[in-house]
Every structure is written in C-alpha cells, then in structure tokens.
Amino acid sequence: MKSFIFSSVALLVCLTPATYSWGSEGHRTVGRIAQNFLTSDVSNQVATLLGPSDTLESVSTWADIIKRDPMWTWSARLHFIDTQDDPTAVCNVDETEIALLEATIANYTTQLDSSNGFSSQERNIALKFLTHFFGDITQPLHVCGKELGGNQHLVTFDGRSTNLHAIWDTDMIRKRLTDFSSSPDNAVEAYAANLTDTINSGNYKDISSGWVSCIGASQDAKQCPLQWATDSDALNCQVVWGYVLANPDVDLDGEYYNSVVPSIDLQLAKAGYRLGTFLNQLLGKGGAKFLLA
C-alpha cells in the first residue's frame, strides 16, 4: 500500500479539501443496503474480514474518521473529485479529474481480491476504504469544484446558517430519516430497508441494472468510476445548484428540500446496490476481475 501512497502524491496537488460526504447516517445507509444484497457466501467472507463486531454499516464511516489522524492524512484527498465545470451551465467530468479515484479503487480492489495474496489486515483496510468511497462518489457535491463543492456557499437550512455542502452531507439526510423513525438507529435501518425494497420491487427495479452495468463488463474497467462520477456530477446542473443560486435568501428546508429528496434517495440506493454487486462479483465464486490497474 505504501508504494501506492507515494506514487499518488503528484496527483494529490490538484485537489482541494472537503468535508465528510453523506455524513455518518448516509454512509451507514449505503453500507446497510449493500449488506442486504450480499450473497450468503460473500456475507460470510465480509464478516470474517471485518470481525464479529463490525458490518459494512459500522465500518462505512471509518475512512472519514481516520483521515484526521497524522498517519492517514494522505487519504483525505481521496474522498472527492475537484471538477472544473460550472454548474448550472456545464457539468462534465474529465478523465484527468477522475484519475486519482480510479487508481484508488483499482488499488484497493486488487488488495481485497483473495487471490492476490494480501494479508487479512490489508484486505480489511481495503474493504473499509471501498465501502466508503462507493458512497462518496454518489454525493453530487463530492464531484464538484464549484465553491469547494459548496463548502464556501453559505445557505440557511431550518433557520440555521450553514453551507450547501453540509446540508447535502448531513442535514437533509437527517431530516429524511425522521420520515422513518424518531430513533436515529432505527431510522437508518428502516430507510435502508425502504430503499432496498424499492430496488427489489419498486420504482428502481427496472433501472437498477443500469447502475451496475460496468461491473464485471469486458469494457475498460476504469469506466466504472468515470461513469458513476459523471452520473453524480450531472445532478449539480440538474438538481443541486439551480434553485440555490436563483434564491440566495430562501431557507432551503422547504421547497428545495422537498424537490431534492428523490435525488438523495436515488443516490444512496445506487451506492448501496453498486457496493453489494461489486462485492458479490469480486468475492463470489468465479468473481469477475475488474477495476484492476
């Protein structure tokens, strides 16, 4: 892993800091959805790798926690893509902008693959990073360079002064969770179950195959991160920025929140389903070898 860290330094300089993506509740929701889609064999492998006290849900925030540690500060730059487009006029991810995340996912995929001889500890770390990054890439403002991904764009939400990035990371998901339970832990479980059902038999059933079409495909393996980043970035033009820029003094807890909830649901569902499908392919019998450098 060290060789990858040092070889990536040149790519890191083009990126800028960002806050947590999706917040803990969003990442936990992604991890729980993914767990719901694991085959029994892969679920057992994941449990062995993580240990008896952890699940994909519980480790989903690990990468955000450790990036403040001096030993892991290098990893902070891996959580986002600093695009140079201009919402709402132009939203497009350039291949050079996605290069670091492509390399990161390829690196940890290689380490997680049981056939490559990495230790249990290395595979454990790789799984935790991948679990987190599959969530990161679906948060639109983590694929956006405008005003540091919205970190510098001040807004009001529920009467409180904050920034656009923060409400997408945390505030709007916490508000959404209240639709499912007054208990935060129960709400995450219920929200993930709802999105899982929507994938299995609801409005996402006929479109979910498109979310994972690149996984295990014969095409250039690096197309997965590029496709997913491009998909997320499109929301910056279509959903995230337009109303905010046109209504600078409006509390975003009302009309704006109601208008973007379907996109939040969709993005979290995509992340969880992609992660579950990815792990089934990679760790299952005869798993596809993809996303490898």
N, C-alpha and C positions, 0 to 999 in steps of 0.2 A: 504493500500500500504506500510506503514512503516514496518509492520511485514515482508513483503517480502524482503524489502531492507536489514534489519538487518540479516535476515536468510541467505542471499546470500553472506555475507562478506567472509566466508570461501572459497567459490568458486572463488571469485574475484582474490585471490592472485596468481592464476596460469596463469593469463592473462597479456598481456603487451600492452602499449599504441599504438594507431594507429591514422592516420589522417582521415579526412572525407571520407566516402565511396561514390563513384559515383560523388561527388561534387554536387552543387545545381542543375545543369542542368540535371544530371542523375536522381536524386530523383524526380525532378519535372516531368520528362518524365514518370517515373513509376506511379506517382500519377495521371497524366492525362490519361494514358492508363487505369488504374483501374477505374477511373470515367466513361470512355467510356463504361465499361462493367456492370455498376451497373443497376439493375432494377429500374424502376421509384419509387417504394416504398422505396427501400433501399437508393436511391439517396436523397429522401426527408428526410429520417432519418439522413443521414450523414450531410445534410445541416442544420438540426435542431441542431445536436450535435456541429457542428463547428461554427455556427453562420453565419450571412449574408455576412460577408466579407471574408470568408475562404472557400477553397476547399481542396480536397485531394492533389492537386498540391501545393497549397500555404503552407500547413502545413507539407509537406513531409520533409522539412529541419529543422523543429523545434527541433528535438532531437539532431541534430548536434549543433544548436545554444545554447541551454540551458546547454549542458554538460560542458561548461566552467564556468557556474555560480556556486558559492560555494554551493548553495542549491541542485544542481543537479550533482555535480562532480561524485557521485557514478555511474551515468548512463553511463559514458564514457566507462566503461568496458563491456558494453552490446553490443557494436557495431561490434564485431569481434570474431573470433574463432582462438585461437592460436594453430594450429595443430603442431604436432611434426614429420610430414613426411618430405620427402626430394625430392622435385621436381628437376630433372625430373625423378628420379628413382622410387620413391614411393609416391603416393598421396592417402591418405585414412584418413577419419575422424573417430576417436574413439568416442564411446558413452560418455565417460567421458569428452571429449573435448567439446561436444555439450550440456552438461547438463545445463549450466547456461542459454544459449539461449532458450532451451526447457522450462525451468522453467519460463523465462521471457515472452515468447509468451503465455504460459498457463495462467500465472498470468493476463496479460492484456486482454486475450480473456475472462476470467472469469469476469473481470471488465466491459468489453464492452457489454457483453450479458445483454440485458434489463431485463431479468427475475431474475437477481441476486441481484437487489436492490441497486446497486451503484448509487451515485449521478450523475447529469449531468456533473459536473466538473470532477469527476473521470473517467467517460466514455469518455469525451473529451480528457483527457490526454492519456487514454488507446488507443484510436483511432489514435492519433498522433504518439505515440510510435510504434504501429503496422505498420502504414503506412511506417515509416522509416525503421524498421527492416526487412520488406519484401524486401526492396531494398538492404539493407546491405548484406543479406545472398546470394545474387546473384553476388556480386562483388568478383571475384576469390581471390583477394589478401586480402580480409577480412575473408577468410577461409584458411589462410596460415601463418605459423610461420616462414618461411624462411626469414632471414634478416628483422625481424619485418614486415612481409607482404610486403617486397620490399621497405620499408621506408629507409632502410640502403643501398640499392643497387643503386648506382649512375649511371645515364644514361644521354644521350643527346637527346633532342627532339626539333626539329625545331631550331637547333643551340643553344639551351639554356641548361645549366646544371641543372638537376633536379633529381628525383628518380623514380624508377619504379612504386611505389605505386601512386605517384602523377599523372603520365600520365594516369594511368587507372582510377583514380578518376575523373580527370578534363580535362587534355589536349587533349586526344584523343576524348572524347565526344564533346568538343567544336569544334574540327576540323570536326568531323562528322556532327555537326549541320550546318556548312556552306554549306553542300550539299542541305540544305532545305530552308534557308533564310539567308540574311545578318543581319536581326534583331534577336537578341537573343530570345526575347519573341515569335516572330512569328516562329522561328526555332523550339523551343520546341513543340509548338502546331502542326506544320507540321510533325515533326519527330514522335511524339506520334500518330498522325493520320495515318502515313505511317505504323507504326508497328501494330496498331490496324487493319488496312486493311489486313496486312499480316497474322494476326491471323484469321481474319474472312473468308478470301477468297484467301489467297496467300500461300506461301510456308510453313507457320506454321499451316495451317488449319488442316492437318491430324495428327499433332504431339502434338498440344496444350493440348489435353485431358490428355496426359501423364504427363504434368506439374502439374496437379491438382488432380491426381488420388487418393491421400491420403486424400484430403479434404472431410470430411463427411463420410469417409470409416469406416467400422466396425473394422479395424485393430487397433493396438495400436496407439493412437492418436499422441504420441510423434514421430512417424516415419516421419511426415511432415518435421520438421526442420532437422532431420538427413538425409533424402533423399535429401533435397534441398542443404544442406551444402556439402554432398558428391558429388552431381552433379557439384557444383561450383568448389570444390577443384580439381576435375578431370581435369579441364581446366588448372590448374597450371602445370600439367605434359604434357598435350596435346598442349597447346597454349601459355601460358604466359611466361614461363621461358626458353624454349629450345633455341630459336633464340637469346635471350638476353645474355645467358651465352656463346654461341658459337661466338658471335660477340660483344665483350665488347666495341669496339671503334666506332661502327656504330651509326649514327643518326637514332633513331627509328621512325622518322617522315615519312620515306619512305616505304621500303619493309615490315618492321614489322607492321606498322600501317595498311597498306592495307590488310595484312594477318589476322589481329585480328578484323577488323571491323565487319565481320559476327558474331563473338562471342559476341561482345558488343551489337549488335542489338538483338541477341537471348536472352541474359541475361536480358536486360531491358524489353523485351517483356514478358519473363517468370515472372518477378517480378510483372509487372502491371496486367497481367492476373490472377496470383495467388491471388493478393490482392483483385481484383474485385470479383473473385469467392468466396473467403473466406468471404467477407462482405455480399455477397448475401446469402450465406449459414447461416451465423451466425445471421444476422439481418432480413432476409426474413421470411415470414410466414412459420412456421414449420421448422425453421432453424436447421441444424444439430449441436449437441453439441459435439464438438471435440477439441482436443488440450487442454483439461482440466486436471489439475493435479488430 
